[in-house]
Amino acid sequence: MLKNNLKITHFAVLMSFLNFLFFHFPFFSFVFKNVDYKSLNGAFLIISIIIIMLVLNAFIFYLICFLSRFVGKFLLVLFFIISAIAVYFINTYGVLIDKTMIGNILNTNYAESSSFFSIKLIIYLILFGVLPSIYIIKVKIINVTWKRFAITSSLTLLFILALVFANASNWLWIDKNAKTLGALPMPWSYTANTYLFYKDKFKSNEKEILLPDATIKDNQKSVVVLVIGESARSENFSLYGYKKNTNPLLSKTPHVFHFNATSCATYTTAGVKCILEHTNSDKLYEILPNYLYRNNVDVIWRTTNWGEPPVHIKDYQNRDVLMQNCKGDGCNYDEVLLNGLKEQILASKKNKILIILHTSTSHGPTYSKKYPTQFEVFKPVCNSVELGSCSQTELINAYDNTIVYTDYILSKLIGDLKQLHEYKSAMIFVSDHGESLGEKNLYMHGVPISIAPKEQYEIPFIVWVSDGSKQVKPNKMLSQNHVFHSVLNFLNIQSPIYEEQMNIFK
């Protein structure tokens, strides 16, 4: 039975032990898989990591509570609650709580986050978060003198340093696996990575770097529709050789070309930024819609998604705006992006038009809710937010149906563009990133690009051109940055930053 009165040292050790017991199974699962635990060195490394984790956490909790018992209790309650949620997502979806995942979490809106709700999440929250928090709040902590605190702290730090240096031969292994090791220990994975995320965000809030002015070279009416896919991986497109016919319409459409491509990142904000920029950079350059709008091109942005860089144009239309004049079942899905689009193009008073459609069709975990029922071609499907509880067949069927629906949307868009006889038209579809569907026990996306599986960065790059407009180069491997230069080429816009080798058109 847990005591209601505890010396601060005993309290810190108990909190460290509970933190270790509740939240570090994923961490040590990774360590055991990647260390030869049967060897003497491997066993020593694992034992050292366990001891360091227990002692270091106890020391930090001891330090916080000594300085302020109120603040210490508050932080510990917060840590246990957040860690319970974090370890649920790690165990359920195989995610890593690194800087990019923190960005995903902070950029998630209510509609997306509510789709993750499950009974299992509530159980995790109560068992590992609420119950320990009740004890933390009720327990009376007996403090020690400054002298005792100084002695205990000094000896603890010396012990930790000695153990760290005793593992000097293993530093290379730790450095090699630092990304994963830094994304799994609670509560420091999300604490440190939240700091790193906001540090980068502060840097990214620097003033947008304007690109040199561009010149429109002719008066030919031209329109490019850039469709930004969400979580679409090329592996599940039959255009790319997938055994199931997920592209029944595009495969029969003339002038449709597909190319192998990779994404810059495995999460939406970075993927979309890369699609819209002229080069892959940590800097915030002027993005394609802002650049063309500033240079007298009519730019329209329609979205059912989020996570794009700041867009500075007149016609920015989100789902709420698009729903106002939309009728039919398709309005509840990504078809809403096409509602009145042809009419909006015809109403334009400019000869050069760029339209960006930012979809959300293949975003998990609720793949089966991303398409109308008539597109449920492959059955049975996974209807649970806990993807690991579904069979591989059910999960992939649900995901494949989102690709069938994407195929329909793109085909319908091409049909609309074909009716614009006065315009030279092009449609470019490129995904922000790929998606894991249980391979290597990973789900969805967000693994750091340096260690991500190919499912999370091999993406479709599909192009359609109207009769008599442009021919396409025999491109082998494309990047998301090819979009920027290809759009400039198709619209015949001259710019000092244009790179011919990054253009897909002849």
C-alpha positions as a printed NumPy array, in Angstrom:
array([[  0.   ,   0.   ,   0.   ],
       [  1.365,   3.447,  -0.935],
       [  2.05 ,   5.735,   2.026],
       [  0.407,   9.155,   2.331],
       [  3.533,  10.679,   3.906],
       [  6.837,  10.291,   2.053],
       [ 10.291,  11.761,   2.332],
       [ 11.094,  13.719,  -0.813],
       [ 13.831,  11.211,  -1.768],
       [ 11.465,   8.249,  -1.502],
       [  8.751,  10.154,  -3.368],
       [ 11.123,  10.972,  -6.262],
       [ 12.284,   7.35 ,  -6.476],
       [  8.664,   6.094,  -6.451],
       [  7.653,   8.534,  -9.213],
       [ 10.674,   7.494, -11.266],
       [  9.808,   3.814, -10.829],
       [  6.131,   4.325, -11.817],
       [  7.189,   6.459, -14.787],
       [  9.595,   3.69 , -15.834],
       [  7.005,   0.935, -15.351],
       [  4.11 ,   2.66 , -17.128],
       [  5.752,   4.432, -20.036],
       [  8.97 ,   2.766, -21.152],
       [  7.987,  -0.537, -22.717],
       [  8.326,   0.919, -26.284],
       [ 11.737,   2.364, -25.425],
       [ 13.147,  -0.908, -24.159],
       [ 11.468,  -2.904, -26.921],
       [ 13.551,  -0.85 , -29.352],
       [ 16.715,  -1.287, -27.251],
       [ 16.299,  -5.074, -27.006],
       [ 15.702,  -5.348, -30.761],
       [ 18.835,  -3.367, -31.574],
       [ 21.291,  -4.597, -28.943],
       [ 22.835,  -8.032, -28.601],
       [ 21.575,  -8.512, -25.04 ],
       [ 23.184, -11.978, -24.849],
       [ 26.672, -10.473, -25.076],
       [ 28.438,  -9.045, -22.033],
       [ 28.656,  -5.543, -23.532],
       [ 25.02 ,  -5.62 , -24.65 ],
       [ 23.783,  -6.72 , -21.225],
       [ 25.929,  -4.031, -19.556],
       [ 24.5  ,  -1.351, -21.893],
       [ 20.893,  -2.34 , -21.184],
       [ 21.427,  -2.488, -17.417],
       [ 23.221,   0.873, -17.564],
       [ 20.355,   2.491, -19.507],
       [ 17.805,   1.168, -16.99 ],
       [ 19.808,   2.452, -14.027],
       [ 20.536,   5.84 , -15.651],
       [ 16.878,   6.292, -16.589],
       [ 15.659,   5.47 , -13.074],
       [ 18.299,   7.551, -11.293],
       [ 18.197,  10.556, -13.656],
       [ 14.395,  10.785, -13.61 ],
       [ 14.373,  10.439,  -9.823],
       [ 16.977,  13.208,  -9.582],
       [ 14.989,  15.596, -11.819],
       [ 11.746,  14.903,  -9.906],
       [ 13.675,  15.359,  -6.634],
       [ 15.097,  18.673,  -7.854],
       [ 11.725,  20.046,  -9.011],
       [  9.896,  19.021,  -5.831],
       [ 12.643,  20.358,  -3.564],
       [ 12.482,  23.796,  -5.205],
       [  8.669,  23.864,  -5.043],
       [  6.414,  21.009,  -3.938],
       [  3.389,  22.686,  -5.556],
       [  5.117,  23.15 ,  -8.928],
       [  6.635,  19.666,  -8.651],
       [  3.247,  18.036,  -8.087],
       [  1.653,  20.066, -10.872],
       [  4.353,  19.059, -13.361],
       [  4.226,  15.408, -12.334],
       [  0.445,  15.301, -12.803],
       [  0.896,  16.916, -16.212],
       [  3.679,  14.458, -17.118],
       [  1.639,  11.375, -16.165],
       [ -1.451,  12.576, -18.072],
       [  0.452,  13.486, -21.245],
       [  2.701,  10.414, -21.053],
       [ -0.37 ,   8.169, -20.815],
       [ -1.722,   9.668, -24.054],
       [  1.699,   9.592, -25.729],
       [  2.393,   5.947, -24.913],
       [ -1.088,   5.02 , -26.183],
       [ -0.218,   6.483, -29.583],
       [  3.225,   4.862, -29.569],
       [  1.792,   1.43 , -28.725],
       [ -1.235,   1.748, -31.036],
       [  0.241,   3.437, -34.104],
       [  3.998,   2.898, -33.724],
       [  4.666,   6.658, -33.847],
       [  7.765,   8.411, -32.558],
       [  7.274,  11.49 , -30.367],
       [  9.959,  13.552, -32.058],
       [ 10.015,  17.182, -33.197],
       [  8.069,  16.491, -36.395],
       [  5.385,  14.535, -34.534],
       [  5.013,  17.411, -32.072],
       [  4.427,  19.607, -35.12 ],
       [  1.75 ,  17.176, -36.346],
       [  0.023,  17.246, -32.958],
       [  0.078,  21.029, -32.629],
       [ -1.169,  21.473, -36.208],
       [ -4.025,  18.999, -35.781],
       [ -7.499,  20.502, -35.642],
       [-10.465,  19.233, -33.647],
       [-11.992,  17.235, -36.513],
       [ -8.804,  15.243, -36.988],
       [ -7.93 ,  14.777, -33.31 ],
       [-11.466,  13.605, -32.428],
       [-11.129,  10.772, -34.95 ],
       [ -8.513,   9.161, -32.662],
       [-10.934,   8.856, -29.726],
       [-11.343,   5.282, -28.437],
       [-12.158,   3.335, -25.276],
       [ -8.581,   2.058, -25.198],
       [ -7.326,   5.657, -25.03 ],
       [ -9.616,   6.352, -22.047],
       [ -8.328,   3.225, -20.277],
       [ -4.717,   4.342, -20.806],
       [ -5.594,   7.807, -19.539],
       [ -7.299,   6.544, -16.371],
       [ -4.844,   3.762, -15.456],
       [ -1.574,   5.519, -16.267],
       [ -2.589,   9.159, -15.922],
       [ -5.535,   9.867, -13.633],
       [ -4.954,   7.275, -10.876],
       [ -1.255,   8.155, -10.314],
       [ -2.23 ,  11.854, -10.427],
       [ -4.75 ,  11.398,  -7.608],
       [ -2.012,   9.869,  -5.435],
       [  0.467,  12.625,  -6.381],
       [ -2.037,  15.292,  -5.334],
       [ -2.922,  13.565,  -2.018],
       [  0.562,  12.542,  -0.816],
       [  2.378,  14.767,   1.689],
       [  6.026,  15.289,   0.762],
       [  8.502,  15.686,   3.652],
       [ 11.313,  17.969,   2.534],
       [ 15.025,  17.882,   3.48 ],
       [ 17.595,  20.535,   4.404],
       [ 19.683,  22.369,   1.783],
       [ 22.751,  20.52 ,   3.041],
       [ 21.121,  17.1  ,   2.54 ],
       [ 19.865,  18.235,  -0.874],
       [ 23.356,  19.342,  -1.944],
       [ 24.994,  16.075,  -0.824],
       [ 22.344,  13.873,  -2.466],
       [ 22.454,  15.872,  -5.726],
       [ 26.252,  15.826,  -5.939],
       [ 26.54 ,  12.086,  -5.314],
       [ 23.733,  11.347,  -7.816],
       [ 25.344,  13.408, -10.571],
       [ 28.741,  11.796,  -9.962],
       [ 27.152,   8.345, -10.161],
       [ 25.358,   9.183, -13.444],
       [ 28.549,  10.632, -14.999],
       [ 30.553,   7.572, -13.948],
       [ 27.994,   5.248, -15.552],
       [ 27.888,   7.348, -18.737],
       [ 31.669,   7.255, -19.127],
       [ 31.731,   3.539, -18.309],
       [ 29.642,   3.143, -21.493],
       [ 32.017,   5.171, -23.665],
       [ 32.372,   2.22 , -26.05 ],
       [ 28.603,   2.369, -26.668],
       [ 28.388,   6.092, -27.426],
       [ 28.586,   5.419, -31.165],
       [ 25.547,   3.083, -30.978],
       [ 23.638,   5.674, -28.928],
       [ 24.511,   8.421, -31.419],
       [ 23.468,   6.241, -34.372],
       [ 20.052,   5.594, -32.79 ],
       [ 19.675,   9.018, -31.189],
       [ 16.543,   9.999, -33.174],
       [ 14.566,   6.991, -31.98 ],
       [ 16.047,   6.904, -28.477],
       [ 15.197,  10.597, -28.065],
       [ 11.6  ,  10.084, -29.201],
       [ 10.544,   7.356, -26.748],
       [ 11.543,   8.14 , -23.104],
       [  8.77 ,   9.835, -21.133],
       [  8.288,  12.664, -20.348],
       [ 11.428,  14.014, -22.003],
       [ 10.586,  13.042, -25.589],
       [  7.668,  15.444, -25.859],
       [  9.17 ,  18.006, -23.447],
       [ 12.456,  18.423, -25.333],
       [ 10.892,  18.063, -28.767],
       [  8.184,  20.65 , -28.014],
       [ 10.973,  23.077, -27.18 ],
       [ 12.795,  22.17 , -30.426],
       [  9.575,  22.555, -32.427],
       [  8.876,  26.05 , -31.098],
       [ 12.52 ,  26.988, -31.545],
       [ 12.204,  26.069, -35.241],
       [  8.777,  27.708, -35.463],
       [ 10.191,  30.945, -34.126],
       [ 12.869,  30.727, -36.787],
       [ 10.287,  29.987, -39.483],
       [  8.235,  33.061, -38.473],
       [ 10.974,  35.19 , -39.921],
       [  9.793,  37.382, -42.762],
       [  9.093,  35.468, -45.972],
       [ 11.994,  35.777, -48.421],
       [ 10.581,  37.318, -51.591],
       [ 11.647,  35.893, -54.93 ],
       [ 12.733,  38.073, -57.867],
       [  9.878,  39.418, -60.006],
       [  8.523,  37.231, -62.794],
       [  7.212,  38.105, -66.273],
       [  4.228,  36.596, -68.094],
       [  5.471,  35.934, -71.655],
       [  2.221,  35.505, -73.626],
       [ -1.553,  35.988, -73.54 ],
       [ -2.473,  32.344, -74.145],
       [ -5.234,  31.308, -71.761],
       [ -3.67 ,  28.635, -69.523],
       [ -4.726,  26.959, -66.3  ],
       [ -2.854,  24.585, -64.019],
       [ -4.684,  22.704, -61.289],
       [ -2.276,  21.46 , -58.629],
       [ -3.888,  18.776, -56.487],
       [ -2.013,  18.176, -53.234],
       [ -2.74 ,  14.654, -52.06 ],
       [ -2.831,  13.65 , -48.411],
       [ -1.042,  10.492, -47.217],
       [ -1.18 ,   8.918, -50.69 ],
       [  1.584,   6.394, -51.316],
       [  2.423,   5.347, -54.872],
       [  2.655,   1.669, -53.889],
       [ -1.169,   1.425, -53.757],
       [ -1.863,   3.046, -57.141],
       [ -2.474,   0.539, -59.922],
       [ -0.85 ,   3.088, -62.283],
       [  2.367,   2.159, -60.47 ],
       [  1.808,  -1.591, -60.816],
       [ -0.342,  -2.315, -57.758],
       [ -2.171,  -5.621, -58.225],
       [ -5.593,  -4.23 , -57.227],
       [ -7.278,  -1.896, -59.691],
       [ -7.332,   1.314, -57.68 ],
       [ -7.132,   3.551, -60.774],
       [ -9.948,   2.284, -63.01 ],
       [-10.59 ,   5.733, -64.529],
       [ -7.151,   7.34 , -64.815],
       [ -5.735,   4.182, -66.38 ],
       [ -8.128,   4.71 , -69.328],
       [ -7.658,   8.482, -69.606],
       [ -5.485,   9.749, -72.499],
       [ -2.541,  12.072, -71.785],
       [ -2.147,  10.864, -68.189],
       [  1.462,  10.318, -67.129],
       [  2.839,   9.046, -63.837],
       [  6.339,   9.35 , -62.447],
       [  8.277,   7.937, -59.519],
       [  8.72 ,  10.59 , -56.855],
       [  9.746,  11.073, -53.256],
       [  8.613,  13.551, -50.623],
       [ 10.913,  15.893, -48.693],
       [  9.366,  14.831, -45.386],
       [  6.831,  12.461, -43.846],
       [  4.427,  15.002, -42.386],
       [  1.997,  17.481, -43.933],
       [  3.444,  20.896, -43.013],
       [  6.909,  20.127, -44.413],
       [  5.563,  18.144, -47.38 ],
       [  3.189,  20.902, -48.509],
       [  5.885,  23.552, -47.999],
       [  8.244,  21.545, -50.215],
       [  5.616,  21.174, -52.968],
       [  5.096,  24.943, -53.018],
       [  8.727,  26.071, -52.819],
       [ 11.289,  26.353, -55.613],
       [ 13.919,  24.522, -53.557],
       [ 14.023,  22.303, -50.487],
       [ 15.218,  24.597, -47.726],
       [ 14.77 ,  25.336, -44.031],
       [ 14.265,  28.976, -45.012],
       [ 10.827,  30.451, -45.661],
       [ 10.934,  31.423, -49.302],
       [  7.929,  32.933, -51.067],
       [  5.717,  29.986, -51.987],
       [  4.215,  29.329, -55.434],
       [  0.675,  30.726, -54.885],
       [  1.977,  33.918, -53.217],
       [  4.645,  34.389, -55.885],
       [  2.294,  33.992, -58.846],
       [ -0.463,  36.073, -57.232],
       [  2.033,  38.913, -56.694],
       [  3.026,  38.613, -60.366],
       [ -0.483,  39.046, -61.781],
       [ -1.614,  35.403, -62.036],
       [ -5.127,  34.537, -60.839],
       [ -4.607,  32.129, -57.918],
       [ -7.351,  30.133, -56.191],
       [ -6.756,  27.937, -53.132],
       [ -9.424,  25.397, -52.141],
       [ -8.869,  23.149, -49.14 ],
       [-10.422,  20.5  , -46.915],
       [ -7.1  ,  20.173, -45.112],
       [ -4.637,  22.344, -43.152],
       [ -0.92 ,  22.707, -42.488],
       [  0.103,  24.852, -45.456],
       [  2.536,  27.792, -45.085],
       [  0.938,  31.276, -44.893],
       [ -1.025,  31.875, -48.123],
       [ -1.341,  35.527, -49.212],
       [ -3.977,  35.518, -51.941],
       [ -7.526,  36.838, -52.36 ],
       [ -9.386,  33.595, -53.149],
       [ -8.661,  31.247, -50.214],
       [-11.621,  28.901, -49.751],
       [-11.833,  26.335, -46.955],
       [-14.458,  23.624, -46.488],
       [-16.945,  25.971, -44.787],
       [-16.866,  28.385, -47.729],
       [-17.107,  25.605, -50.313],
       [-20.057,  23.945, -48.539],
       [-22.247,  27.046, -48.829],
       [-23.379,  26.418, -52.417],
       [-22.761,  22.678, -52.603],
       [-25.491,  20.056, -52.924],
       [-25.333,  16.271, -52.792],
       [-23.542,  13.535, -50.85 ],
       [-20.174,  14.37 , -52.409],
       [-20.147,  17.702, -50.577],
       [-19.302,  15.845, -47.367],
       [-16.117,  14.533, -48.973],
       [-13.323,  15.933, -51.115],
       [-15.615,  16.328, -54.132],
       [-16.595,  19.627, -52.527],
       [-13.281,  20.954, -53.888],
       [-14.653,  20.647, -57.439],
       [-17.97 ,  22.374, -56.744],
       [-18.313,  25.382, -59.058],
       [-14.626,  25.208, -60.008],
       [-15.166,  25.24 , -63.778],
       [-17.438,  28.282, -63.444],
       [-14.859,  30.045, -61.277],
       [-12.191,  29.486, -63.948],
       [-14.461,  30.827, -66.703],
       [-15.279,  33.887, -64.589],
       [-11.611,  34.806, -64.242],
       [-10.536,  38.047, -65.931],
       [ -6.928,  36.878, -66.287],
       [ -5.3  ,  34.639, -68.877],
       [ -3.063,  32.742, -66.44 ],
       [ -4.692,  30.768, -63.631],
       [ -3.282,  28.539, -60.9  ],
       [ -5.681,  26.508, -58.791],
       [ -4.518,  24.526, -55.776],
       [ -6.771,  21.835, -54.325],
       [ -5.517,  20.598, -50.955],
       [ -7.262,  17.29 , -50.278],
       [ -7.561,  15.126, -47.162],
       [ -8.802,  11.883, -48.774],
       [ -6.293,   9.305, -47.532],
       [ -5.624,  10.694, -44.048],
       [ -5.941,   8.11 , -41.281],
       [ -6.881,   6.631, -39.004],
       [-10.504,   6.717, -40.215],
       [ -9.839,   5.773, -43.848],
       [-13.301,   4.219, -44.231],
       [-14.942,   7.599, -43.525],
       [-13.035,   9.433, -46.252],
       [-15.137,   8.307, -49.227],
       [-18.848,   7.854, -50.118],
       [-20.24 ,   4.33 , -49.687],
       [-20.325,   3.646, -53.441],
       [-16.517,   3.757, -53.464],
       [-16.191,   0.918, -50.959],
       [-14.941,  -1.378, -53.7  ],
       [-12.675,  -3.521, -51.544],
       [-14.184,  -5.311, -48.528],
       [-14.097,  -5.949, -45.61 ],
       [-12.728,  -2.648, -44.309],
       [-11.231,  -1.437, -41.035],
       [-13.66 ,   0.863, -39.19 ],
       [-11.623,   1.235, -36.   ],
       [ -9.299,   4.103, -35.073],
       [ -7.083,   1.482, -33.431],
       [ -5.458,   0.337, -36.647],
       [ -3.508,  -2.463, -34.969],
       [ -6.789,  -4.133, -33.963],
       [ -7.804,  -4.546, -37.63 ],
       [ -6.478,  -7.257, -39.893],
       [ -3.946,  -6.19 , -42.516],
       [ -6.512,  -6.99 , -45.21 ],
       [ -9.209,  -4.778, -43.649],
       [ -6.8  ,  -1.894, -43.154],
       [ -5.407,  -2.001, -46.681],
       [ -8.899,  -2.389, -48.187],
       [-10.082,   0.779, -46.419],
       [ -6.983,   2.662, -47.56 ],
       [ -7.268,   1.354, -51.125],
       [-10.833,   2.653, -51.297],
       [ -9.503,   6.154, -50.599],
       [ -7.227,   5.742, -53.63 ],
       [-10.204,   4.634, -55.757],
       [-12.01 ,   7.785, -54.623],
       [ -8.936,   9.905, -55.414],
       [ -8.918,   8.336, -58.881],
       [-12.558,   9.401, -59.331],
       [-11.922,  12.989, -58.148],
       [ -8.927,  13.416, -60.468],
       [-10.855,  11.907, -63.379],
       [-13.81 ,  14.202, -62.738],
       [-11.45 ,  17.201, -62.546],
       [ -9.868,  16.249, -65.871],
       [-13.367,  15.97 , -67.378],
       [-14.113,  19.532, -66.258],
       [-10.813,  20.851, -67.649],
       [-11.468,  19.185, -71.014],
       [-14.555,  21.378, -71.389],
       [-12.452,  24.554, -71.175],
       [-11.752,  24.651, -74.917],
       [-10.185,  28.12 , -74.859],
       [ -7.595,  27.071, -72.279],
       [ -4.442,  25.029, -72.346],
       [ -4.905,  22.923, -69.228],
       [ -2.794,  20.746, -66.96 ],
       [ -3.491,  18.794, -63.812],
       [ -0.649,  17.853, -61.462],
       [ -1.335,  15.502, -58.559],
       [  1.413,  15.052, -55.973],
       [  1.096,  13.817, -52.398],
       [  2.508,  15.53 , -49.318],
       [  3.94 ,  12.222, -48.059],
       [  3.171,   8.501, -47.998],
       [  1.613,   6.245, -45.354],
       [  2.485,   3.153, -43.326],
       [ -0.22 ,   0.501, -43.091],
       [  1.208,  -1.873, -40.506],
       [  4.494,  -2.655, -42.259],
       [  7.211,  -3.079, -39.624],
       [  4.422,  -2.432, -37.081],
       [  4.204,   1.228, -38.161],
       [  0.991,   3.093, -38.907],
       [  0.219,   6.39 , -40.661],
       [  3.244,   8.71 , -41.029],
       [  5.627,  11.089, -39.254],
       [  8.751,   8.928, -38.828],
       [ 11.854,  11.139, -39.36 ],
       [ 12.769,  11.066, -43.056],
       [ 16.293,   9.812, -42.297],
       [ 14.922,   6.541, -40.885],
       [ 11.447,   6.453, -42.454],
       [ 10.334,   3.363, -44.409],
       [  9.755,   3.842, -48.154],
       [  5.982,   3.618, -47.641],
       [  6.118,   7.034, -45.964],
       [  8.07 ,   8.908, -48.666],
       [  7.454,   7.17 , -52.03 ],
       [  4.607,   9.231, -53.471],
       [  2.541,   9.495, -56.672],
       [  3.308,  12.268, -59.143],
       [  0.561,  12.148, -61.785],
       [  0.198,  14.606, -64.665],
       [ -2.517,  15.197, -67.244],
       [ -2.219,  17.695, -70.127],
       [ -4.88 ,  18.864, -72.574],
       [ -4.63 ,  18.239, -76.324],
       [ -2.168,  20.528, -78.043],
       [ -0.77 ,  22.077, -74.875],
       [  2.488,  20.522, -73.699],
       [  4.416,  17.302, -74.035],
       [  6.004,  15.663, -71.018],
       [  9.668,  14.729, -70.645],
       [ 10.553,  11.072, -69.951],
       [ 11.238,  11.967, -66.305],
       [ 12.715,   9.183, -64.156],
       [ 12.658,  10.325, -60.532],
       [ 10.958,  13.533, -59.426],
       [ 10.922,  15.544, -56.218],
       [  8.17 ,  17.75 , -54.854],
       [ 10.209,  20.814, -55.882],
       [  9.631,  19.93 , -59.558],
       [  6.099,  21.31 , -59.148],
       [  7.164,  24.958, -58.802],
       [  9.285,  25.073, -61.963],
       [  6.857,  22.967, -64.003],
       [  3.966,  25.322, -63.23 ],
       [  6.086,  28.309, -64.306],
       [  6.938,  26.536, -67.554],
       [  3.351,  25.541, -68.379],
       [  2.011,  29.05 , -67.75 ],
       [  4.971,  30.492, -69.715],
       [  6.193,  32.655, -66.855],
       [  9.802,  33.794, -66.986],
       [ 11.67 ,  34.059, -63.687],
       [ 15.327,  34.359, -62.618],
       [ 14.846,  31.444, -60.202],
       [ 13.411,  29.085, -62.851],
       [ 15.453,  25.892, -63.354],
       [ 14.888,  23.979, -66.586],
       [ 16.165,  20.685, -65.148],
       [ 13.383,  20.893, -62.544],
       [ 10.685,  21.252, -65.214],
       [  8.752,  18.131, -66.272],
       [  7.468,  19.548, -69.585],
       [  9.259,  19.63 , -72.943]])
